[in-house]
């Protein structure tokens, strides 16, 4: 069974400034959270999906444990290259099965790595949330981190109050990676997503999952669709996040009021990487 999108990690140097950008763009941004290995985050939540805005807040806590090696240190390296989308995460219902699937496909690099952290509920009360992360690797894409995420206390994490956004954003449509030769990544995309009926075009490949598409396209195709220049870099690099909004005109007003730079490209609203801390945010009419 295909794995749906769970979240993406937006790695940034200045976490406070990035969180404020998301607020100005009309998103509801959660409280600052801390991981045991030194990374800090804010979460922008949708039904079944979230954006994790991440920085390395306490670098002295990074060690040689699995979560430092597979999550914290890659996050630090991504930030050193420049702000932007750094990690693509799929939902897990069985971390052990994910690890076995990835090992059989030759893409696995970890067993499930569990952890918990403190969280704040919408009413301000404290709680604890827990996760298990299982990492995979596309050998051709050293700049992008891939893993699945299983939640151990989902009722404490998913909250409708956090999923209401002034810009009308309702959920995820897809994640878009850019590569010079998208077809080179077909085996990895199939093995990682569990989707084996890929959509293939001369300009890219796409896995349709239960929650959003995972696409790998050429830089030219990315520019044609979204009006933004993007260099592929090394392998498949995570560049764009597609979000459904209830009304693009209302979303445009919110961006204007928040002094967020954007462009209209066809029927889409695009917040380019120069304005969105290295990410391309794509608003599409739901």
C-alpha positions as CSV (number, residue, x, y, z in Angstrom):
1,X,0.0,0.0,0.0
2,X,1.3,3.4,-0.9
3,X,2.4,5.7,1.9
4,X,0.9,9.2,1.9
5,X,2.7,12.5,2.6
6,X,3.1,13.1,6.3
7,X,5.2,16.3,6.4
8,X,8.1,18.2,4.9
9,X,11.0,19.8,6.8
10,X,11.8,23.4,5.9
11,X,15.3,23.9,7.3
12,X,16.3,27.5,8.1
13,X,19.0,29.5,9.9
14,X,16.6,31.9,11.7
15,X,13.6,30.0,13.1
16,X,11.9,33.0,14.6
17,X,12.0,34.9,11.3
18,X,10.8,31.9,9.3
19,X,7.9,31.3,11.7
20,X,7.0,35.0,11.4
21,X,7.0,34.7,7.6
22,X,4.5,31.8,7.8
23,X,2.3,33.9,10.1
24,X,2.4,36.8,7.7
25,X,1.5,34.5,4.8
26,X,-1.7,33.6,6.7
27,X,-0.7,30.3,8.4
28,X,-1.4,29.2,12.0
29,X,2.0,28.5,13.5
30,X,2.4,26.3,16.6
31,X,4.7,26.9,19.5
32,X,8.4,26.4,19.5
33,X,9.4,22.8,20.2
34,X,12.7,21.2,21.1
35,X,14.1,17.8,20.2
36,X,16.5,15.9,22.6
37,X,19.3,16.1,20.0
38,X,19.2,19.9,19.7
39,X,17.0,20.7,16.8
40,X,14.1,23.1,17.4
41,X,10.9,23.5,15.3
42,X,7.6,25.1,14.7
43,X,4.7,23.2,13.1
44,X,2.2,24.4,10.5
45,X,-0.5,21.7,10.6
46,X,-3.2,20.5,8.1
47,X,-5.4,17.4,8.3
48,X,-2.9,14.5,8.2
49,X,0.0,16.7,7.1
50,X,2.3,19.4,8.5
51,X,5.2,21.7,7.6
52,X,8.0,21.4,10.1
53,X,10.0,24.6,10.2
54,X,13.4,23.5,11.6
55,X,16.7,24.9,12.9
56,X,19.6,23.6,15.0
57,X,18.9,25.5,18.2
58,X,21.4,23.6,20.4
59,X,24.2,22.3,18.2
60,X,26.2,21.0,21.3
61,X,23.5,18.3,21.8
62,X,24.2,16.7,18.4
63,X,25.9,13.4,18.9
64,X,26.5,10.0,17.3
65,X,23.0,8.6,18.1
66,X,20.7,7.6,15.3
67,X,18.5,10.6,15.3
68,X,21.5,13.0,15.4
69,X,23.1,11.1,12.5
70,X,20.0,10.7,10.3
71,X,18.0,13.9,11.2
72,X,20.0,16.5,13.2
73,X,23.3,16.5,11.3
74,X,21.6,16.4,7.8
75,X,19.5,19.3,9.0
76,X,22.6,21.2,10.0
77,X,24.2,20.4,6.6
78,X,21.1,21.5,4.8
79,X,21.1,24.9,6.6
80,X,24.8,25.3,5.8
81,X,23.9,25.1,2.1
82,X,21.1,27.6,2.5
83,X,17.5,27.8,3.7
84,X,15.1,25.6,2.0
85,X,13.0,22.4,1.9
86,X,15.3,19.6,3.1
87,X,13.4,16.5,4.1
88,X,10.5,14.6,2.6
89,X,8.5,12.5,5.0
90,X,5.8,9.9,4.4
91,X,3.2,8.6,6.8
92,X,3.9,5.2,8.5
93,X,1.4,2.8,10.0
94,X,4.1,0.1,10.7
95,X,7.7,1.3,11.2
96,X,9.1,-2.2,11.3
97,X,7.4,-3.1,8.0
98,X,8.8,0.1,6.5
99,X,12.3,-0.9,7.6
100,X,11.9,-4.3,6.1
101,X,10.5,-2.9,2.8
102,X,13.3,-0.5,2.5
103,X,15.9,-3.1,3.3
104,X,14.5,-5.4,0.6
105,X,14.6,-2.6,-1.9
106,X,18.2,-1.6,-1.0
107,X,17.3,1.9,0.2
108,X,17.1,1.4,3.9
109,X,19.6,3.0,6.2
110,X,18.0,2.7,9.7
111,X,15.8,0.7,11.9
112,X,12.9,2.6,13.4
113,X,14.2,5.3,15.7
114,X,11.7,6.3,18.4
115,X,11.6,9.5,20.4
116,X,9.2,11.8,22.3
117,X,9.0,15.5,23.0
118,X,6.9,18.0,24.9
119,X,4.1,19.7,23.1
120,X,1.6,22.5,23.8
121,X,-2.2,22.0,23.2
122,X,-4.3,24.7,21.7
123,X,-5.5,25.7,25.2
124,X,-2.0,26.1,26.4
125,X,-1.7,22.8,28.4
126,X,1.4,20.7,28.1
127,X,1.4,17.2,26.7
128,X,3.8,14.7,25.2
129,X,3.9,13.4,21.6
130,X,5.9,10.5,20.3
131,X,7.2,9.3,16.9
132,X,9.2,6.6,15.3
133,X,11.3,7.6,12.2
134,X,12.6,5.1,9.7
135,X,15.1,6.5,7.2
136,X,15.7,5.6,3.5
137,X,18.4,6.9,1.1
138,X,18.4,7.7,-2.5
139,X,22.1,7.2,-3.3
140,X,21.8,9.6,-6.2
141,X,20.3,12.4,-4.0
142,X,22.7,13.3,-1.1
143,X,21.1,16.6,-0.5
144,X,17.6,15.3,0.4
145,X,16.7,13.3,3.5
146,X,13.8,10.8,3.3
147,X,12.0,8.9,6.1
148,X,8.7,7.7,7.3
149,X,7.0,8.9,10.5
150,X,4.8,6.9,12.7
151,X,2.9,8.7,15.5
152,X,2.5,7.1,18.9
153,X,0.1,9.6,20.5
154,X,-1.7,11.1,17.5
155,X,-4.6,12.4,19.5
156,X,-2.2,14.7,21.3
157,X,-0.8,16.0,18.0
158,X,-3.5,16.5,15.5
159,X,-5.8,19.4,16.5
160,X,-8.4,21.1,14.4
161,X,-7.6,24.5,16.0
162,X,-4.1,24.3,14.6
163,X,-5.5,23.4,11.1
164,X,-7.4,26.6,10.5
165,X,-5.5,29.1,8.5
166,X,-6.4,32.7,7.6
167,X,-5.2,32.2,4.1
168,X,-7.7,29.4,3.5
169,X,-5.1,26.7,3.1
170,X,-6.8,23.3,3.5
171,X,-4.3,20.6,2.9
172,X,-1.4,19.2,0.8
173,X,-1.6,18.6,-2.9
174,X,1.9,17.4,-3.4
175,X,5.7,17.8,-3.0
176,X,7.9,18.6,-6.0
177,X,11.5,17.6,-6.4
178,X,13.8,18.7,-9.2
179,X,16.4,16.5,-10.9
180,X,18.4,16.6,-14.1
181,X,17.2,13.1,-15.0
182,X,14.0,12.3,-13.1
183,X,13.8,8.7,-14.5
184,X,17.1,7.8,-12.7
185,X,15.1,8.0,-9.5
186,X,12.2,5.8,-10.5
187,X,13.3,2.7,-8.4
188,X,13.8,4.8,-5.3
189,X,10.5,6.7,-5.7
190,X,8.6,3.4,-6.1
191,X,10.3,1.8,-3.2
192,X,10.0,4.8,-0.9
193,X,6.4,5.6,-1.6
194,X,5.1,2.0,-2.2
195,X,3.3,3.3,-5.3
196,X,4.1,1.2,-8.3
197,X,1.8,2.8,-11.0
198,X,3.9,5.9,-11.5
199,X,2.8,8.7,-13.9
200,X,5.6,9.1,-16.4
201,X,6.1,11.9,-18.9
202,X,9.1,13.2,-20.9
203,X,9.6,15.8,-18.2
204,X,9.2,13.8,-15.0
205,X,7.7,11.0,-12.9
206,X,5.1,11.1,-10.2
207,X,3.8,8.8,-7.5
208,X,0.2,9.3,-6.5
209,X,-0.2,8.5,-2.8
210,X,-3.2,8.5,-0.5
211,X,-2.2,12.0,0.6
212,X,-0.7,14.1,-2.2
213,X,1.6,13.5,-5.2
214,X,5.4,13.1,-5.0
215,X,6.8,14.4,-8.2
216,X,10.3,14.5,-9.6
217,X,10.6,16.9,-12.6
218,X,13.2,18.6,-14.6
219,X,14.2,22.2,-13.9
220,X,12.6,23.3,-17.1
221,X,9.3,21.6,-16.3
222,X,9.3,23.2,-12.8
223,X,9.8,26.6,-14.4
224,X,7.0,26.0,-16.9
225,X,4.5,24.9,-14.3
226,X,5.3,27.3,-11.5
227,X,7.2,30.2,-13.0
228,X,10.3,29.8,-10.8
229,X,13.8,29.1,-11.8
230,X,15.3,26.1,-10.1
231,X,18.7,24.3,-10.4
232,X,18.6,20.6,-9.8
233,X,21.9,20.4,-8.0
234,X,22.9,16.9,-6.9
235,X,20.2,14.3,-7.7
236,X,16.6,15.0,-6.7
237,X,16.3,18.1,-4.6
238,X,13.1,19.1,-2.8
239,X,12.0,22.4,-4.1
240,X,8.2,23.0,-4.0
241,X,5.2,22.3,-1.8
242,X,1.7,22.4,-3.4
243,X,-1.2,23.4,-1.1
244,X,-4.9,23.5,-1.7
245,X,-6.6,26.8,-0.7
246,X,-10.4,27.5,-0.6
247,X,-10.1,30.7,-2.5
248,X,-6.9,31.9,-4.3
249,X,-8.2,35.5,-4.4
250,X,-8.6,35.5,-0.7
251,X,-5.2,34.0,-0.3
252,X,-3.8,36.7,-2.5
253,X,-5.3,39.4,-0.3
254,X,-3.7,37.7,2.7
255,X,-0.3,37.6,1.1
256,X,-0.6,41.3,0.1
257,X,-1.7,42.3,3.6
258,X,1.3,40.3,5.1
259,X,3.7,42.0,2.6
260,X,4.7,38.6,1.2
261,X,6.0,38.6,-2.3
262,X,4.2,36.3,-4.8
263,X,3.4,35.9,-8.4
264,X,0.3,34.7,-10.3
265,X,1.2,31.8,-12.7
266,X,-1.8,30.6,-14.5
267,X,-4.4,29.7,-11.9
268,X,-1.8,29.3,-9.2
269,X,-0.3,31.7,-6.6
270,X,3.4,31.2,-6.1
271,X,5.5,32.4,-3.3
272,X,9.1,32.2,-4.7
273,X,12.1,31.0,-2.8
274,X,13.5,34.5,-2.4
275,X,10.4,35.3,-0.3
276,X,9.9,31.9,1.4
277,X,13.2,31.2,3.0
278,X,14.4,29.0,0.0
279,X,11.1,27.2,-0.5
280,X,8.6,27.5,-3.3
281,X,5.0,27.6,-1.9
282,X,2.4,26.8,-4.4
283,X,-1.3,27.7,-3.7
284,X,-3.9,25.9,-5.8
285,X,-7.6,26.4,-5.9
286,X,-9.3,23.4,-4.0
